[in-house]
Amino acid sequence: MTNKIPTVETQMLIRKPVSQVFQAIIDPTITTNFWFTKSSGKLEVGKTVKWEWEMYGVSTNVLTKEIIPNKLISTEWGDPVTTVDYEFTALTDETTYVIIKNYGFKETGDDLIEAIKDNTGGFTTVLDGMKAYLEHNIRLNLIADKFPKEVSNNDQ
């Protein structure tokens, strides 16, 4: 019997060239249109950047471990730290298949189920927003609208 590593995996076809889709994760001037609101810089191997979601008062440090241009971006982030890989496959000159994998969870039992559920929903939302922005130049505000302060249990 093989122990399978708990992994979140989300995916989406984006009708744009792989170089453009790849840059949408590397370059925060693009990424801020569909994911976080602020970044301390572009993703570069060995460099840690800070991503912020200002509407929630939340931030995380993201360490880029590996970049294979137009193929893979491997990062570590979160608390506790997990690995997040972004895989890019050019299906045609004008279409890219993106897979986000998140693994290395330290949680167990119900906490692990909760982390996998939350991260699956989160990365699905990121890909949905990315598709709308890159294909149609529409900012859906999905991240900001996922937990509006009016329905949040937190005092913000």
C-alpha positions in Angstrom: 0.0 0.0 0.0 1.4 3.4 -1.0 1.0 6.5 1.1 -0.2 9.2 -1.1 0.8 12.7 -0.2 -2.2 15.0 0.4 -2.2 17.4 -2.5 -4.6 20.1 -3.6 -4.8 20.2 -7.4 -6.7 22.8 -9.4 -6.5 23.4 -13.2 -7.8 25.6 -16.0 -7.4 26.1 -19.7 -6.6 29.7 -20.5 -6.9 30.9 -24.1 -3.7 32.9 -24.1 -0.1 32.0 -25.1 2.0 30.2 -22.4 4.4 33.1 -22.1 1.6 35.5 -21.2 0.0 33.1 -18.7 3.4 32.4 -17.1 4.1 36.1 -16.7 0.7 36.6 -15.0 2.1 34.7 -12.0 5.7 36.0 -12.1 4.8 39.7 -12.5 2.8 41.3 -9.7 1.6 44.2 -11.9 -0.5 41.5 -13.7 -1.3 39.2 -10.8 -2.7 42.1 -8.7 -5.6 42.2 -11.2 -6.9 38.8 -10.1 -5.3 37.7 -6.9 -3.4 39.6 -4.2 -3.4 43.4 -4.0 0.2 44.2 -3.4 3.6 42.5 -3.8 7.2 43.5 -2.9 8.5 42.3 -6.3 8.5 39.7 -9.1 9.1 36.1 -8.4 12.8 35.1 -8.8 14.6 32.0 -7.7 16.0 32.2 -4.2 14.1 35.5 -3.5 11.4 36.0 -0.9 8.6 38.4 -1.8 5.7 39.6 0.4 2.2 39.2 -1.0 -0.6 41.2 0.6 -4.4 41.0 0.5 -5.0 44.5 1.9 -8.8 44.1 2.1 -8.2 41.4 4.7 -5.1 42.8 6.4 -3.3 39.5 5.5 0.1 38.9 4.0 2.5 36.0 3.4 6.1 35.7 2.5 6.6 33.7 -0.7 10.0 32.0 -1.4 10.6 31.0 -5.1 12.5 27.7 -5.2 12.5 27.0 -8.9 11.5 28.6 -12.2 11.5 26.8 -15.5 10.4 29.5 -18.0 6.9 28.9 -19.4 6.7 25.5 -17.6 7.0 25.7 -13.8 7.1 28.0 -10.9 7.7 26.3 -7.5 7.2 28.4 -4.3 6.9 27.9 -0.6 4.6 29.9 1.6 1.9 29.9 4.3 1.9 29.1 8.0 2.6 26.3 8.3 4.7 26.4 5.1 3.5 24.4 2.1 4.8 24.0 -1.5 2.8 25.6 -4.3 3.7 24.6 -7.8 2.3 26.3 -10.9 2.6 24.1 -14.0 2.1 25.5 -17.5 1.5 23.5 -20.6 1.2 25.1 -24.0 -1.6 23.1 -25.8 -1.4 25.3 -28.9 0.2 28.6 -29.6 -2.8 30.4 -28.2 -3.9 28.1 -25.3 -2.3 27.2 -22.0 -3.3 24.6 -19.4 -2.4 25.6 -15.9 -2.3 23.3 -13.0 -1.7 24.5 -9.4 -0.5 21.9 -6.9 -0.3 22.6 -3.2 1.3 20.0 -0.9 3.5 19.5 2.2 0.6 20.0 4.7 1.6 19.5 8.4 -2.0 19.3 9.5 -3.8 16.0 10.2 -7.3 14.7 10.6 -10.1 17.4 10.5 -7.5 20.2 10.3 -6.0 18.6 7.1 -9.4 18.3 5.6 -10.1 22.0 6.3 -6.8 23.1 4.9 -7.3 21.1 1.7 -10.9 22.4 1.3 -9.8 26.0 1.9 -6.8 25.8 -0.5 -8.8 24.0 -3.2 -11.4 26.7 -3.2 -8.8 29.5 -3.0 -6.7 28.3 -5.9 -9.8 27.5 -8.0 -10.9 31.1 -7.4 -7.4 32.4 -8.5 -7.5 30.4 -11.8 -11.1 31.6 -12.5 -10.0 35.2 -11.9 -6.9 34.7 -14.0 -8.9 33.3 -16.9 -11.4 36.2 -16.9 -8.6 38.8 -16.7 -6.3 37.3 -19.3 -8.9 36.3 -21.8 -11.4 39.1 -21.4 -9.6 41.9 -19.5 -12.3 41.7 -16.8 -11.4 42.1 -13.1 -14.0 40.0 -11.4 -12.8 40.9 -7.8 -13.3 37.3 -6.8 -10.8 37.3 -4.0 -12.2 40.5 -2.4 -15.8 39.3 -2.8 -15.2 35.8 -1.4 -15.3 37.1 2.2 -16.9 40.5 2.3 -16.7 42.3 5.6 -20.5 42.4 5.9 -20.6 38.6 6.3 -17.3 38.0 8.0 -17.2 36.9 11.7 -14.0 38.9 12.2 -14.2 42.5 13.3 -12.4 44.4 10.5 
